[in-house]
Amino acid sequence: MKKISKRLEKIFSYLTSCEYLADVGCDHGYIAKLALDSGIAKKVCISDISEKSLNKAINLLSDYGDEKVFSVVSDGLELVPNTVDQVLIAGMGGEEIVKILSSSHFLPKKLVLSPMKNGEKVRKLLIELGYEIVHDTIFSDGDKFYFLITADFGGKSVYTDMELEFGKESLKSKVLVLYLDQKIANLEKSFDRKSEKQKEKIQSLTKIRNEINRNL
Ligand SMILES: C[S@@+](CC[C@H](N)C(=O)[O-])C[C@H]1O[C@@H](n2cnc3c(N)ncnc32)[C@H](O)[C@@H]1O
């Protein structure tokens, strides 16, 4: 297997030991393979809405037999067995993750989620569904930033608006300041003549960035 990215390594490090892991939207299947190779999961369910993507994972995991790997083309958790005890969903937008979780036929005991955007929608839904958010952080890989949320079913999390927006641990992290620096710089260079709305957004992000920086 080729060397996996820092992003995937980081996501993998947040998985906990389990019997049966589902990698929803697995695409290449790198994390599912690492989970079996390392023994962190005894069995994996690899699933993807795209058969072409799923086939990449099936090939990667071809050394493992049916007792270790169940593969299924599935929209979200629709055809994922409810016996999985940990579900990973990474590399999708927050709205897609919300759609998957809110239409699921079961609520997994443990979730590891890495929404590419709209993380606040994911955090809100987890709280509504009765999950305790265990980790809620940000990390970088090169010049890209990623949010990572883990949650256990059957708990309660109390979040402020700022925590919902950025994640509890992220607010104590220098990485969030760097993320906001990048976001502000991108907004500033994206248009020559900025609209009022854009100026307000830049001002608001700058205020938040400075406040987080002060509290570090
Ligand atoms: C950008 S890739 C991410 C792959 C991998 N999880 C990662 O983090 O590197 C997104 C994958 O999610 C799949 N996908 C998108 N929507 C989905 C859904 N509703 N259910 C299952 N898979 C989905 C896509 O087909 C694609 O393979």
Ligand as a Chemical Component Dictionary entry (heavy atoms), coordinates in Angstrom:
data_LIG
# 
_chem_comp.id                   LIG 
_chem_comp.type                 NON-POLYMER 
_chem_comp.pdbx_formal_charge   0 
_chem_comp.three_letter_code    LIG 
# 
loop_
_chem_comp_atom.comp_id 
_chem_comp_atom.atom_id 
_chem_comp_atom.alt_atom_id 
_chem_comp_atom.type_symbol 
_chem_comp_atom.charge 
_chem_comp_atom.model_Cartn_x 
_chem_comp_atom.model_Cartn_y 
_chem_comp_atom.model_Cartn_z 
_chem_comp_atom.pdbx_ordinal 
LIG C1  C1  C 0  -13.648 12.715 -1.204 1  
LIG S1  S1  S 1  -14.021 11.011 -1.063 2  
LIG C2  C2  C 0  -13.426 10.670 0.554  3  
LIG C3  C3  C 0  -12.874 9.287  0.665  4  
LIG C4  C4  C 0  -12.357 8.915  2.033  5  
LIG N1  N1  N 0  -13.438 8.763  2.981  6  
LIG C5  C5  C 0  -11.349 9.925  2.532  7  
LIG O1  O1  O 0  -11.631 10.621 3.512  8  
LIG O2  O2  O -1 -10.269 10.014 1.936  9  
LIG C6  C6  C 0  -15.781 10.997 -0.822 10 
LIG C7  C7  C 0  -16.347 9.609  -1.090 11 
LIG O3  O3  O 0  -17.670 9.589  -0.528 12 
LIG C8  C8  C 0  -18.538 8.960  -1.430 13 
LIG N2  N2  N 0  -19.904 9.425  -1.113 14 
LIG C9  C9  C 0  -20.438 10.647 -1.331 15 
LIG N3  N3  N 0  -21.716 10.691 -0.862 16 
LIG C10 C10 C 0  -21.975 9.473  -0.325 17 
LIG C11 C11 C 0  -23.092 8.886  0.319  18 
LIG N4  N4  N 0  -24.223 9.577  0.499  19 
LIG N5  N5  N 0  -23.005 7.619  0.756  20 
LIG C12 C12 C 0  -21.877 6.896  0.559  21 
LIG N6  N6  N 0  -20.776 7.394  -0.046 22 
LIG C13 C13 C 0  -20.817 8.659  -0.487 23 
LIG C14 C14 C 0  -18.009 9.331  -2.793 24 
LIG O4  O4  O 0  -18.442 8.418  -3.784 25 
LIG C15 C15 C 0  -16.495 9.285  -2.553 26 
LIG O5  O5  O 0  -15.961 8.020  -2.835 27 
# 
loop_
_chem_comp_bond.comp_id 
_chem_comp_bond.atom_id_1 
_chem_comp_bond.atom_id_2 
_chem_comp_bond.value_order 
_chem_comp_bond.pdbx_ordinal 
LIG C1  S1  SING 1  
LIG S1  C2  SING 2  
LIG S1  C6  SING 3  
LIG C2  C3  SING 4  
LIG C3  C4  SING 5  
LIG C4  N1  SING 6  
LIG C4  C5  SING 7  
LIG C5  O1  DOUB 8  
LIG C5  O2  SING 9  
LIG C6  C7  SING 10 
LIG C7  O3  SING 11 
LIG C7  C15 SING 12 
LIG O3  C8  SING 13 
LIG C8  N2  SING 14 
LIG C8  C14 SING 15 
LIG N2  C9  SING 16 
LIG N2  C13 SING 17 
LIG C9  N3  DOUB 18 
LIG N3  C10 SING 19 
LIG C10 C11 SING 20 
LIG C10 C13 DOUB 21 
LIG C11 N4  SING 22 
LIG C11 N5  DOUB 23 
LIG N5  C12 SING 24 
LIG C12 N6  DOUB 25 
LIG N6  C13 SING 26 
LIG C14 O4  SING 27 
LIG C14 C15 SING 28 
LIG C15 O5  SING 29 
# 
